[in-house]
Amino acid sequence: MLAYRHQFHAGNFADVMKHALLARLLVALGRKPAPYCYVDTHAGIGRYDLRHEWSQKNAEHEAGVALVWQRADAPPDLAPWLDIVRDMNPEGRLEHYPGSPEIAQRLRRAGDRMVLSELNPADQATLKANMAGLRGVSVVAQDGYKTLSSHLPPSERRGLVLLDSSFDRAGEFTRLVQAVRLAHERFATGVMAVWYPLMDPSAMRRFERSLHECGVRRILLLELSVHPEDWRASLRGSGLIVVNPPYGFDREARGLLAWLAEALAPQAGSSRVQWLVPE
């Protein structure tokens, strides 16, 4: 299990992977004129101070965003996320990092709406303060999984759901599969992105098999590893399941993740992009 408060992990390699892909999904949604709704089930506090003692404890950002944010050779597909990181650190010192709500609110258009769910009272209060004054942004105190029932389908009938569970309790992979099925039943045309840590290979095979058998089509699997498969000392990698990805997203993700694998872990890095369930 992982530490619940994301401040400990802000800007690590898993964030880099997740947020770079999230930015691509939001850019794709913004290409069509109709408004969309972004639903974040485990929103955290929105933006992070990397000088905070929790972030400094293991300094995970040093093996993540710090390795790539000033790279001149970064691929163009990384630009939407990189531009936000750089804009938050204008003095050239890496001190702040955008969480998923900050990325989403910077990339949305005037008519696009956001629903940010956060259960932890302290984090929810901070998130409200960070999003204060922004029109079209709702912060709700709710279990992220219940948000899927209460806020789907959105009135816009277009949108993206990010399910970024903390993995601080057992049985989370089972809950993820159930959530994918529920979200698809309520919002079949929506895009859903589900983050997960790479655990032992047998657990990952069971997870993939359960997704394959859950009855949902168009499931794209994306993974980034910075350690070999037998690594146990810390998180070895992370993945993102995307249901109903936009056209061409698989190609974008393949190039983006290959570059990140080399940039973040030149010796052991690897990436995987595979249609787990096609049309």
C-alpha positions in Angstrom: 0.0 0.0 0.0 1.1 3.6 -0.6 1.1 6.7 1.7 -2.2 8.4 1.4 -1.2 12.1 1.4 0.0 12.9 -2.1 2.3 15.7 -0.8 4.9 13.0 -0.1 4.9 11.9 -3.8 4.3 15.1 -5.7 6.3 15.4 -8.9 7.7 11.8 -8.8 8.1 9.7 -11.9 4.5 8.4 -11.6 3.1 12.0 -11.5 5.2 12.9 -14.6 3.7 10.0 -16.5 0.2 10.5 -15.3 0.0 14.2 -15.8 1.8 14.3 -19.1 -0.9 11.9 -20.4 -3.7 13.7 -18.7 -2.7 16.9 -20.4 -2.8 15.1 -23.8 -6.3 13.8 -23.1 -7.6 17.3 -22.1 -6.0 18.9 -25.2 -7.8 16.3 -27.3 -11.2 17.1 -25.6 -10.6 20.8 -26.2 -10.3 20.3 -30.0 -14.1 20.1 -30.3 -16.2 23.2 -29.6 -18.8 21.6 -27.4 -18.0 22.0 -23.6 -16.9 19.1 -21.5 -16.9 18.2 -17.8 -13.7 17.0 -16.0 -14.3 14.8 -12.9 -11.4 14.1 -10.6 -12.3 11.5 -8.0 -9.2 11.8 -5.7 -8.3 15.4 -6.4 -5.8 16.1 -3.5 -5.0 19.7 -2.9 -4.5 20.9 -6.5 -1.0 22.2 -6.4 2.1 21.3 -4.4 4.9 23.2 -2.7 8.0 21.0 -3.2 9.7 22.8 -0.3 7.2 21.3 2.1 8.7 19.0 4.7 6.7 16.0 3.4 7.9 16.5 -0.1 11.5 16.9 1.2 11.3 13.7 3.2 12.1 11.4 0.3 12.5 14.1 -2.4 10.7 11.9 -4.9 10.5 14.8 -7.4 14.2 14.8 -7.8 13.9 11.4 -9.7 10.8 12.7 -11.5 9.9 16.2 -12.7 13.4 17.5 -11.9 15.0 15.3 -14.5 12.8 16.5 -17.4 11.3 20.0 -16.8 14.2 21.9 -18.3 15.1 19.4 -21.1 15.3 21.3 -24.4 14.9 18.0 -26.3 11.5 17.1 -24.8 9.0 16.0 -27.5 6.3 18.5 -28.6 3.6 16.2 -27.1 5.0 16.9 -23.6 4.6 20.7 -24.0 1.1 21.1 -22.5 2.2 19.7 -19.2 5.8 21.1 -19.3 4.5 24.6 -20.0 2.4 24.5 -16.9 5.3 23.3 -14.7 7.6 26.0 -16.1 4.9 28.7 -15.7 4.6 27.8 -12.0 8.4 28.1 -11.6 9.3 31.3 -13.4 12.5 31.9 -11.6 14.1 28.7 -12.9 14.0 26.9 -9.5 11.7 23.9 -9.2 9.6 24.8 -6.1 6.0 24.1 -7.2 4.3 21.3 -8.9 0.8 21.1 -10.5 -1.6 18.4 -9.4 -4.3 17.1 -11.7 -6.9 19.8 -10.8 -4.4 22.6 -11.6 -3.5 21.0 -14.9 -7.2 20.6 -15.8 -8.2 24.2 -14.8 -5.3 25.7 -16.8 -6.2 23.7 -19.9 -10.0 24.0 -19.8 -11.9 26.6 -21.8 -14.4 29.2 -20.4 -17.4 26.9 -20.9 -15.8 23.7 -19.5 -16.7 22.5 -16.0 -14.8 20.7 -13.3 -15.9 18.5 -10.4 -13.2 17.9 -7.9 -13.8 15.2 -5.2 -11.6 15.0 -2.1 -12.5 13.2 1.1 -9.7 14.2 3.5 -11.0 17.4 5.3 -7.7 19.2 5.5 -6.9 18.5 1.8 -10.4 19.4 0.8 -10.0 22.8 2.6 -6.7 23.4 0.9 -8.2 22.4 -2.5 -11.1 24.8 -2.0 -8.6 27.6 -1.2 -6.5 26.8 -4.3 -9.5 26.8 -6.6 -11.3 29.8 -5.0 -12.7 32.3 -7.4 -12.7 30.0 -10.4 -16.0 29.8 -12.2 -17.3 26.3 -13.2 -15.2 24.5 -10.5 -17.0 22.5 -7.8 -15.1 21.0 -4.9 -17.1 18.2 -3.1 -16.3 16.3 0.1 -17.0 12.8 -1.0 -15.5 9.4 -1.4 -14.1 9.3 -4.9 -15.9 6.1 -5.9 -19.3 7.6 -4.9 -18.6 10.6 -7.1 -19.0 8.3 -10.1 -22.6 7.6 -9.1 -23.5 11.1 -8.1 -21.9 13.1 -10.9 -22.1 10.8 -14.0 -23.4 11.3 -16.6 -22.5 15.0 -16.7 -25.0 17.4 -18.3 -22.5 18.2 -21.1 -22.5 14.6 -22.3 -18.8 15.0 -23.0 -16.0 14.6 -20.5 -13.1 13.0 -18.8 -13.0 11.1 -15.5 -9.7 10.7 -13.7 -9.7 8.0 -11.0 -6.4 8.3 -9.1 -6.8 6.2 -6.0 -4.4 6.4 -3.2 -4.0 2.6 -2.9 -3.9 2.9 0.9 -6.1 -0.2 1.4 -6.3 -3.7 0.2 -8.5 -4.8 -2.7 -8.0 -1.6 -4.7 -7.6 -3.4 -8.0 -11.0 -5.0 -7.6 -12.6 -1.6 -6.8 -10.9 -0.1 -9.9 -12.5 -2.7 -12.2 -15.9 -2.2 -10.6 -15.5 1.5 -11.0 -14.6 1.2 -14.7 -17.8 -0.9 -15.2 -20.0 1.5 -13.3 -18.6 4.6 -15.0 -19.1 3.0 -18.4 -22.7 2.1 -17.6 -23.5 5.7 -16.6 -21.3 7.5 -19.2 -20.6 5.2 -22.0 -19.3 7.9 -24.4 -17.0 9.5 -21.8 -13.2 9.1 -21.5 -12.0 7.5 -18.3 -8.4 7.4 -17.1 -7.5 5.1 -14.2 -4.1 5.3 -12.5 -2.5 2.3 -10.8 0.9 1.3 -9.3 2.8 -1.6 -10.8 2.7 -4.4 -8.2 4.0 -8.0 -8.5 3.5 -9.5 -11.9 0.8 -12.0 -10.8 -1.3 -9.2 -9.4 -1.0 -7.2 -12.6 -2.0 -10.2 -14.7 -5.1 -10.7 -12.6 -5.9 -7.0 -13.0 -5.6 -7.1 -16.7 -7.6 -10.3 -16.9 -10.4 -8.7 -14.8 -10.5 -5.6 -17.1 -10.6 -7.8 -20.2 -13.6 -9.7 -18.8 -15.5 -6.7 -17.4 -17.5 -6.1 -20.6 -16.1 -2.7 -21.4 -14.6 -2.1 -24.9 -11.9 0.3 -26.1 -9.5 -0.1 -23.1 -6.0 1.2 -23.7 -3.2 0.2 -21.3 -0.2 2.4 -20.8 2.7 1.7 -18.4 6.0 3.2 -17.5 8.7 1.4 -15.4 11.8 2.9 -14.0 13.0 -0.3 -12.2 13.1 -4.0 -13.4 10.1 -6.3 -12.8 11.7 -7.9 -9.6 12.3 -4.5 -7.9 10.7 -4.4 -4.4 12.5 -1.5 -2.6 10.0 1.1 -3.8 7.5 1.8 -6.5 8.9 0.3 -9.7 6.5 1.8 -12.2 2.9 2.9 -12.8 0.2 2.6 -15.3 -2.9 4.3 -16.7 -5.9 2.6 -18.1 -7.8 4.8 -20.6 -11.3 3.9 -21.7 -12.5 5.5 -24.9 -9.2 7.3 -25.7 -9.4 10.0 -28.3 -8.3 9.2 -31.9 -4.5 9.1 -32.2 -3.9 9.1 -28.4 -2.2 5.7 -28.5 0.3 6.9 -31.0 1.0 10.1 -29.0 1.4 8.1 -25.8 3.8 5.6 -27.4 6.3 8.2 -28.3 5.8 10.2 -25.1 6.3 7.3 -22.8 9.3 6.0 -24.7 11.0 9.4 -24.3 10.1 9.5 -20.6 11.5 6.0 -20.0 14.8 7.0 -21.4 14.9 10.4 -19.6 13.8 9.1 -16.2 15.7 5.8 -16.1 18.3 5.5 -18.9 19.5 2.1 -17.6 16.2 0.3 -16.5 13.4 2.4 -18.0 10.8 0.8 -20.2 7.3 1.6 -21.5 4.3 -0.3 -22.8 1.3 0.8 -24.8 -1.2 -1.9 -25.7 -4.9 -2.2 -26.6 -6.1 -4.4 -23.7 -9.6 -4.5 -25.2 -10.1 -3.2 -28.7 -13.4 -2.0 -30.3 
